[in-house]
Amino acid sequence: MLGAVAGGGSLGGQEFEGFGLGGLDIGAFATDRLRFDLGLLALSPNLSATSLAGQGLTDELELAADVSARYYLTPPHTFLGLYPLAGMRFGTLFWSYRTPVNVIADGAPKTIEDDYLNYFALYGGLGVSLVQTRHFSTGVNLTTGFRAYGDKTYEGFHNTLFPTTGYTQLALEVVYKF
């Protein structure tokens, strides 16, 4: 199976105003009702202009790999399908500094213009397949979970901007089944 996903959501805390997402999924059915997916996603986080992160960072972008499982409560031949799902996401939040940061690294001055921070997320939710045919399906799912960001950025700064936080996401998908 090959699918496309798009959507958006909100993150807890004062750092973000929300996010959009888009990506591709590759999946397979282990049984008639159990499906596993691997997704590659690009997310566009919206940092709050009133937060410290929003005032000091720009050009935010996230890239993530997502692994999920869902179990259809309805048989595959039904037009509509209902399913719980659970998954985990491994991602990286990239950004540029509005004002480059000057530091001393290995005894020499260095100017840092951009940086990134890794995160891990767990989530669960519920979805509905709006159309299920032999080779095609569309659907929507709502998930909620948490994100835990790394302690240090790539450039070695302690992470004081992005604490562990909850999030909610609404995603639309279109899937072609081989």
N, C-alpha and C positions, 0 to 999 in steps of 0.2 A: 504494500500500500504506500502511496505517496500522497501527502496532503499539504495544504497551505493553511496557516493560522494567522489571525489578526485579532487585535483587541486592545484592551487597556485596563487600567486599574488604579488603585490608590495604595499608598504606603503610610504606615503609622508614623507619628512623630512630626516635627516641625520642619524637617529638612526638605521634604518633597511635597509637591502639589498633585502628583499623579504620574502616570507613565503610559505610553503607547507601546505596542509590540507588533511584530510581524515575523514570520519565519516559515520554515519547512519542516515537515514531520515525515519520518519513515517508520512504518509500523508493520506488525504481523499479528495474526490471531494464533494464540497457543491452543485454544479450543474454539468451539463455535461462539462462545460468549466472552472469553478472556482475551484482551488485546493489550499488547505492549507497544510503546512508541518511544522513539528517540527524536527529539526536536532540536533544531539549531535556530536560535532566536536572536533578533536585534531588537533592543528596547530603547525607547527615548524617554529617559527620566526628566521630569520637570522640577528642577530645584526651586524651592520657594525663594522669592526675592527678599523676603524678610529674614531668612536664615543666614547664618554665618557661611554655610556652604554656598548658598545662592549668591551671596555678595562677593565671594572670593574665587569661585570656580565658573567656568564656562565650557561650552562645547561638550556637554555630557553625553555619553553613549555607553550602552551596555551590550555585551555579547555574552550569550549563555548557551549551555547545552542542558537539555531537559530530558529526563527519563521518567516515564509514567506508565501506569497500568490502569485499566478500567475493566469492569465486569458488567456486561449488558444484562439487565433484568428481564428483557424481552427477547424472544427468539429472533434470529437473523432475518427471517422472511417477513417480519412485520414492517410496516411503513415507518412507524415511529419507534424509537428506542430510548430507554432510560438507563443510565448507568452511574454508579459511584466511581470516582477515580482518585488516585493518590500518586504522588510523585516527588521527585527531588530535582533541584536545579543547581548547577554550578556555573557561576557567572563572574564577569569582571566589569567593574564600573570604571570607565576611562574619562578623563577630563583634562582641560587646560587651565592653568592659573591665569586669572585676569591680569595680575601683575606678576611677572616672573620672580622666582624666589632665588636669592643668592645665598649659597652655602659654601663651606669649606669641606671638600671631600678629598681624602688621601693627601692632605696638606696643600691642596691647590683650590683656588676659587672655581666654583661651578655654578652655572645658571640653570635652574630647572623651570621648564615652561609647561610641562605636562606630567601626569602621573596616573596611576591606577590602583585599584583595590579589589581584591577577590571577595566573593561571598558564596555562601551555601544556603539553600532554601529547601524547606519541606512544606508540602501542602496536601490538602484533600478537598474534595468537592463533589458536585453533582452535575451531570450533563444530560442533554436530550439530543438524540439524533432526529432532526426534523424530517429528513428524507433518507430512507435506506433502500437501495436497490442492489442488484448483484455486483455492479462495478462502480457505484457512486454513492456517496452519502454527504450530507451536510449536517451541521449541528452547532450547538452552543453549550458552553459549560461555565460554571461559576466555581472558582476555587478560593480557598483562603489558607493562609499558612504564616510562616515566619521566615525572615532572612537574618543570617548571622554574618556580619562583615569581618574581614580579617583585622588583626591587631595593628598591622603596619602596611603602609603603601609600598609600592615597588621601589620608590626612592628612599625608603627607610623612615618616613615620618610616622609617628604614632597616630593611629586612627582616633581622633577625638570628635570627628564630624558625623560619623554614621554608626550609631548604636544598633544592636539587634532590634528588629522591629517587625510588626505584623504587616500583612498585606492581603488585599483582595483583588482578584483578577476576573474579568469577563472575557472569554475568547470565543470567536467564531471560527469554524473550520469547514473546509471543503476537502474531501478525500476521494481519490481514485483508487479502486481496488483492482489489482491485476488478476 
